[in-house]
Amino acid sequence: MLQTLRKVYQDNPNRAMALGLGALVLTPVLIPLLKPVAKATVKTGVILYEKTKGTLAEVGEVVGDIVAEAKAEVMAEQAEKMALPASTSEAVSTTQGS
């Protein structure tokens, strides 16, 4: 882009100066016209951000619930495994003691 501008200026400096002056003159005219468009764009971005933030919070909550349930199941399985050897050793000692 910079090389293109440099080439335009080198080929015809008057044209480059006219373009610069035109941009300078049109800027105050274009800013009021473009302000509503920029405002609408920012507003849409804010709305999307808020919706995304809410959705991500919900997803995080669901994932947290799933993790908690999985941990509870693992703990229950471990407790069950620990109870099985104890109950089988009691059954063995009871049958041997008879």
CORPE-V768314 format. One record per residue. RES is the residue in one letter. OMEGA is omega in whole degrees, -180 to 180 (* if undefined). NEAR is the number of other C-alpha atoms within 12 Angstrom. D_FIRST is the distance of its C-alpha to the first C-alpha in Angstrom with 1 decimal. Layout:
((RES & OMEGA & NEAR & D_FIRST) (RES & OMEGA & NEAR & D_FIRST))
This chain:
((M & -179 & 7 & 0.0) (L & 179 & 8 & 3.8) (Q & 178 & 10 & 5.4) (T & 178 & 11 & 5.1) (L & 179 & 17 & 6.4) (R & 180 & 15 & 8.6) (K & 179 & 14 & 9.9) (V & -179 & 19 & 10.7) (Y & -179 & 18 & 12.5) (Q & -180 & 14 & 14.2) (D & -177 & 14 & 15.3) (N & -177 & 14 & 16.7) (P & 180 & 15 & 16.8) (N & 179 & 13 & 19.0) (R & 179 & 17 & 16.8) (A & 179 & 19 & 14.0) (M & 179 & 18 & 16.9) (A & 177 & 16 & 18.2) (L & 178 & 17 & 15.1) (G & 179 & 17 & 15.1) (L & 177 & 13 & 18.9) (G & 178 & 15 & 18.8) (A & 180 & 15 & 16.7) (L & -179 & 14 & 19.2) (V & -176 & 13 & 22.1) (L & -178 & 16 & 21.1) (T & 179 & 15 & 20.3) (P & 179 & 13 & 24.0) (V & -176 & 13 & 24.9) (L & -177 & 16 & 22.4) (I & 178 & 16 & 23.2) (P & 179 & 13 & 26.8) (L & -177 & 13 & 25.9) (L & -178 & 15 & 23.4) (K & 178 & 15 & 25.7) (P & 179 & 13 & 28.1) (V & 179 & 14 & 25.4) (A & 180 & 15 & 24.0) (K & 179 & 15 & 27.7) (A & 179 & 13 & 28.6) (T & 179 & 14 & 25.8) (V & 180 & 14 & 27.0) (K & 178 & 14 & 30.6) (T & 178 & 14 & 30.0) (G & 179 & 14 & 28.5) (V & 179 & 14 & 31.5) (I & 179 & 14 & 33.9) (L & 178 & 15 & 32.4) (Y & -179 & 14 & 32.5) (E & 179 & 14 & 36.2) (K & 180 & 14 & 37.2) (T & 180 & 15 & 35.6) (K & 179 & 14 & 37.3) (G & 179 & 14 & 40.6) (T & 179 & 14 & 40.3) (L & 177 & 16 & 39.5) (A & 178 & 14 & 42.5) (E & 179 & 14 & 44.7) (V & 178 & 14 & 43.5) (G & 179 & 15 & 44.1) (E & 179 & 14 & 47.6) (V & 179 & 14 & 48.5) (V & 178 & 14 & 47.3) (G & 177 & 15 & 49.4) (D & 180 & 14 & 52.4) (I & 179 & 14 & 52.1) (V & 179 & 14 & 51.9) (A & 178 & 14 & 55.0) (E & 180 & 14 & 56.9) (A & 178 & 14 & 56.1) (K & 180 & 14 & 57.2) (A & 179 & 14 & 60.4) (E & 179 & 14 & 61.1) (V & 179 & 14 & 60.7) (M & 179 & 14 & 63.0) (A & 178 & 14 & 65.5) (E & 179 & 14 & 65.5) (Q & 179 & 14 & 65.9) (A & 178 & 14 & 68.8) (E & 178 & 14 & 70.3) (K & 179 & 14 & 70.1) (M & -179 & 14 & 71.8) (A & -179 & 14 & 74.5) (L & 180 & 14 & 75.3) (P & 180 & 14 & 76.6) (A & -179 & 14 & 78.6) (S & 178 & 14 & 80.3) (T & 178 & 14 & 81.0) (S & 176 & 15 & 82.5) (E & 180 & 14 & 84.7) (A & 180 & 14 & 85.8) (V & -179 & 13 & 86.7) (S & 179 & 12 & 88.6) (T & -180 & 11 & 90.4) (T & 179 & 10 & 91.5) (Q & -178 & 9 & 92.6) (G & -177 & 9 & 94.5) (S & * & 7 & 96.6))
